[in-house]
Amino acid sequence: MLRQRALSRDRVLFRVLKNKSPVASSICEKLNHNVKNIVLLSEDELCELWQHMKTILIEAKKLYTQRLSNKSKYVKEFNLMVKLIRTITTMALETIVQRIFIPNILLENIMLLHSVILPNIKDEQAKNEISYLLENWWSLDMTWKEKVIINSLKYLIQNSKFSLQHVKRLYEIRSTITLLKYTEDVQDLLKLVREKLVMSLEEGRMLILYLFTLGEQYILGIHNNVRVVLQSIGHNCIAAYADLYVSAWLNATEKLKKFITENCVNNVIYHCFRAYRDSTGRGKLGKNLLSFLTAIHDSKHQAAKLMIHNQCKPLLWKHLKAPGSLIRCNAVEILFVTSSVQYTCATRDRNKIYLQKFYKTITDLLNDSDFEVCNVTIHGLFKMLEKYWNCIPNNIIRDWLNILLHHTKNANNSKIRANIFIGLKRIWVKERSHRILKDFLPNFANSIYDNDKTVLEALIKLLWHAQNQLGIPFWDIVPLTYVLDRLETTQDTFLLQELVKLIWLRVSSNGTHYDKIKDELAYIGTSNINAIRRFCYHSKPVINWNTSIKLIETFLSMIKEEMECLPVVKTLNKNRNKKAKFSKEENRYENDSLNSWNEDFDSYRDVHTYIDIIAMLLVSNIKSMEEEKFYTEEMNILQVIAHTIPEFLKYFRETSINESVIFLFSLIPPKYFLNKIEVIEMLIQQLCDPDISDDTLLTIIYVLMKWNKGDTILYALTNLFTESFNINARSNQNTTNITDIFQINEKGLELSLRILKHLLHIEYQSKDIFDASEHLSEVLLWVRRAIVPHISHVDVNIIENHQICISIIKSTFDMSEWLLKEYNSTPKLCCDIVLLYCSCLSLAIGIVFCSSAFDTIMTLLDFSKMAYEKREPNLLNIVVPNFVCVTMVTLTRLKNITLASKAHYQKQCCDTPSDRSINDAMNTVIDAILKQ
C-alpha cells in the first residue's frame, strides 16, 4: 500500500517533468515513472534531470515566501509542492546510494533542501525524509557534508524526545555535534539527558557518554540536567544515571576525570549531606541524591568505590559531629553507604584502625540521645549486617545486639522498637546468622507485652519467619506462657487474631490428628484456662467446623472417662478433710490423702478445660443460636451434647466446675434435651441452694432466662421467700432460740435478694434473654404479692429485722428507674411501677421509700412528656399526679410524726433542716409538674 502511494506521488513529478522539454520527457520515459531506475540514466541525462529538479525547488522557495504573507492562499499549490519535494528527496537518496557519479548540480539541490526546505516545511514526513537524506550525505562522506548537516542535527535533537528511531539516527551522526555553534542548540541537546526515552535505549545512553568526552562545558551541562532530573525521577531510573557517571569517569582522561570528581561527584555528595529532612525522613531530592550516591558506590568497579569513599570521608566525620540531629541523620545514611567493612587500606595496621573507628562510630550512634539518629543508625546497621555479616567479628555483633535489646525495653519511640524486629527478620538467614541469633533472640521475649501495634506486628512477623524459613518454633523465642498471657489480656483485634494463629501453630505442630490436637489444647488449657477460652472463641479462622465437631466429640468421651475414675478420688478428698484433724502420729496417712486431693484437683482442672473448650467451640462456630437455625451437622452435635451434659450436671454439682457445666446448657436449645423438665428442676434446685456461689447463680439465671423461663425463676423466688417466713412461724412455736431462727430466715431472704438483683442486673438485659417491659412487669407483680404483705404491719422503729425485704424492694425500684431512663418503656410498665410505689408508700414504713419515689417522679415526668406527645396523655394527666399525691401523703405523715415528737419542746423552732429538706423536695417536684 505504501509503495503504491509512493508511485502515485512520483507520477506527479514525472507529469511535471514531461512538460519541461523533450529531453526531460525522454528521461521520464527512461525512468518509467520509477525513481529506482535512476541507475539507467547517463551522466548527461542525470545532470539534465537535476537541473530541472533545482528549478522546482527554487519555485518551492518562492511559494514559501509568498505563503508567509497569507497562509490561506496557495493551499492547493502548496500541497502539490510537498509531494514534489518528497519525490525529489527520494530521487536524491537513490542517486547518492546507487550512483558513483554525483553531479555538482545535485549538491546545489542538497543545499536548497537543507537550508530552505527543511527549516520551513511543516509536513513531518517530508522533514523526516529530507533529514534522512542529509544524514546519508554525511555518512557517505560527500562534498560539503559539514554545511548540509546542521539542520538535520537540530531536527533529530528535537524529535529524539519522542522517537526511538530518531535517537538511534542521532547517535549514528554523533560526530556532527561539535558543529553546533549556538548555545541554545547545545542546551537542547543536553536536555535529552532528562528524557526517559533516551535513557531507556542503549544508543541514547551511549550518546550521553559521548557527550562526556566533548569537554568541561558539556560535562557541566549534563550534570546540571541530571540535578534537575533527580528532583522528580523515580527510584528505578537512578541506577542508569549512576552507571553513566561511573562509565564516564572510568573512561575519561586524567584531566576530565578530575573535573568530573571535583565538579560533579563532590557536588552530589555535598548536597546529599545538606539535603532537606524532617521527622518523616529525607525529601524527594534528598532520597534520590542518596540513591544516586549509593548506586555509584555499589558499582562493580573498585576504583569508583574508592573514589566515592575518599571524597565523602572529609565531610563525613565533620557532619557526624554536627549539632543538628537532621544533619547527623543524613551523615549516618552516607556513612553506611560509603564506608564498607570490606574497605581495605594500603597497610594492614591502617585497615585495622579504620575498622575499629568504624565499629566504634556505629556503637556511639546506636547510643545517640536523639531517637531519629538512633533510628536511622538501626536501619543502616541491619542493611550492613545483611550484606557483610561474615566480615564482622562476633563480639562486635553481640555488643550491638545488646544495645538493640536495651532499646526494645527502654526506647520511648515505637519506630525504634519496631525497626529492630524488622531488621532482625531481614538478617536472620540460616547459613550466616543462625547460631548467634537463635541463642540471643529469646532475650527479646518480653516485647510480646509491647503496647504498640506496629512493634507487635514486626515481632510476630519475625516469629513466623523463624518458623517458616528456619524451622524454629516461636515458643523457643517467646515462651508459650507469655503468648497465652497476652492472649488472655489483649483487647487489640489484630494482635488477638495473630496470637490465635500462633497458638494454632503450636496446637497443630505435631500433626492434624484429633488426638494430638486435643492433647495440646488440654495442656494449654491447664496452663491458662482464660487464654484457651479466648483462643477457642476466636478460632473459627483456623479451626474448621468438621475439626471442631471431632474435637467436641473427643472431649465429651474424655470427660466420661474421667468420670469413671473420679468417684474414688472424691472419697479420698472427703477422708482428707476428716483426717486433717488427727494427731502427728497419723501424718503419713494425711500426706497420702493430700496427694489424693491434689490428683482430684488436677482431674477437675482437666475436665474444666474440656468443658470450656467445648463451650467456646460451639459459640465460635454456631452464630445463629438465638434464631435456632442450624445445619444438619450442627443439630447432630447439639443433640449429642444435650444427651450427655445432664449426667455432667448431676455428677459435678459439688465440684468447682459446676458453673462451667451449667453455662454449657445455655448453648443448647431446650428442645434437644430428652427430659427438659428434669433439667429445669435440677437447675432450680441449685438456684435455691443458700450456699450457691454468685457465679453459679448468675449462670443459672442466664440459662433459664435464655430458655424463656423467667416465670419459673419468679415461682421459685415466691416459694423460697414464703418458705423462709413459714420456717419463722413454725420455729416460734417449738423453740425459743431467736438467734438460730433469725439466721435461717436471713439466709433464705438473703438468697432471694441475690436472685432478684441478678435477675434485674443490667448485663442480663440483652435482647437474647431479657424483654424489659415483659419481665420487669412480672417481677413488679411478684414483689407486690410476695414481699409487700410481709412488711405491711411493720413499725418504722423495728425495720432492722426486715431489712432484706426492704432491700429487695429498693433494688426493684432502682432497676425500674434505670429502665425508665434507658429504654422506651411502655405506659403499662410505668403504671406497674407506680402501683408498686403506692403499695409501699401506704405502709407504715413507707417513708423509707420516699427518696426513691422522688427520683422516679422526676424520671416519669420526662417519660410521660414523650408519651403525651405520642397521644398517650393518661400517664401525665392521671397516673403521675396520683403518684405525687400518695408521695405527699407519706411526707405529711412523716412530718406529723416529727412534730409530735417535738411537742414537748415548746421553744424549739419547727423549721429544722429535716423539715426544710422535705419542703425543698416537695417544691422541686411541684415545679417540675407545672413545667410539664
Number of C-alpha atoms within 10 A of each C-alpha: 5 7 8 9 10 16 14 13 19 21 20 16 22 23 13 15 21 16 11 12 11 11 15 19 17 14 23 21 13 14 17 14 19 16 22 15 15 21 15 13 15 12 14 9 16 21 17 16 20 21 17 16 23 20 12 20 20 15 13 21 17 11 15 19 12 13 15 10 9 9 11 9 12 14 11 9 11 17 11 14 20 19 19 23 24 22 23 23 24 20 21 25 21 17 21 18 14 14 16 9 11 18 18 12 18 20 20 14 21 22 18 18 27 23 16 16 22 21 14 14 16 11 12 10 12 20 23 18 18 25 26 19 25 27 23 18 23 19 12 12 11 15 13 13 20 13 13 23 25 21 18 23 23 19 18 25 22 16 15 21 18 14 13 17 13 21 25 19 18 25 21 14 18 16 10 16 20 10 13 15 10 8 9 10 16 18 14 13 23 22 19 22 25 18 14 15 16 24 20 13 14 12 19 24 20 16 22 25 20 16 22 26 16 13 12 16 11 19 22 17 18 23 22 15 16 20 17 14 21 22 15 11 16 11 13 8 16 21 18 15 20 21 17 18 23 21 17 21 23 14 14 17 12 11 10 19 14 14 18 23 17 12 14 19 21 15 14 18 21 15 14 25 25 16 19 17 17 9 7 7 15 19 14 17 21 21 20 23 24 22 20 25 22 21 19 28 24 18 16 10 13 11 14 19 21 17 15 22 20 13 17 21 14 10 14 22 15 11 19 22 12 13 9 11 19 22 20 25 26 26 27 27 20 23 22 19 22 24 21 17 19 11 14 14 13 7 8 10 9 12 16 13 11 17 18 11 12 16 16 13 16 20 17 12 21 22 18 15 11 15 17 21 23 22 22 21 26 23 18 20 19 20 17 17 20 18 12 14 17 11 10 15 9 13 9 12 16 14 12 19 19 13 14 21 19 14 19 23 13 10 14 11 14 17 15 23 28 21 21 24 23 20 20 20 19 15 19 22 17 14 8 14 17 14 12 14 18 16 11 14 15 15 13 17 16 14 20 20 15 16 13 16 14 14 24 21 18 19 26 19 16 21 22 19 19 22 16 11 12 15 11 15 18 22 18 16 19 20 14 17 14 16 21 23 16 18 25 18 13 14 10 12 9 12 19 19 16 16 19 25 19 20 25 19 17 19 20 17 13 11 12 12 10 15 14 15 20 22 13 19 24 23 16 20 23 19 16 17 22 17 23 27 21 20 27 25 20 20 22 16 12 15 16 11 18 11 15 21 20 15 21 23 15 16 22 20 13 15 18 15 11 15 17 9 12 17 13 12 18 17 14 19 21 12 17 20 13 11 17 16 11 11 9 9 8 12 14 10 15 21 14 12 23 19 15 20 21 13 17 21 17 13 18 20 18 19 25 22 27 24 23 23 27 23 23 21 25 24 18 19 21 17 12 10 16 13 8 12 12 14 9 9 11 16 15 14 16 20 16 15 21 23 14 15 19 20 12 17 21 13 14 18 15 9 11 14 20 18 21 20 24 23 19 22 26 20 20 21 17 20 11 16 21 13 13 13 11 12 19 18 12 14 20 19 11 17 24 19 14 15 10 12 12 13 11 20 22 20 22 24 24 25 24 21 23 22 18 16 15 23 15 15 21 21 13 18 25 18 14 19 22 17 15 21 17 13 15 16 12 12 16 13 8 8 10 10 10 11 9 12 18 15 11 16 20 18 16 23 25 19 23 25 22 15 24 21 17 17 24 21 13 13 10 18 17 11 10 14 19 21 15 20 19 13 20 22 19 16 20 22 17 17 21 17 13 16 20 18 14 14 18 15 11 16 12 13 8 10 15 9 11 14 15 21 22 22 14 20 22 15 16 22 22 14 16 23 21 14 20 20 15 8 12 13 16 14 18 13 21 23 16 19 21 24 17 19 24 20 15 24 23 15 19 18 21 24 19 17 18 18 12 14 22 18 14 23 21 17 15 22 20 15 21 23 16 15 20 14 9 9 9 14 16 13 21 21 12 10 18 21 16 15 20 20 12 19 25 16 13 23 19 14 15 17 16 12 11 14 14 10 10 14 11 9 11 8 8 10 8 15 10 9 9 12 15 12 12 17 14 12 13 16 12 12 17 13 10 13 16 7 8 10
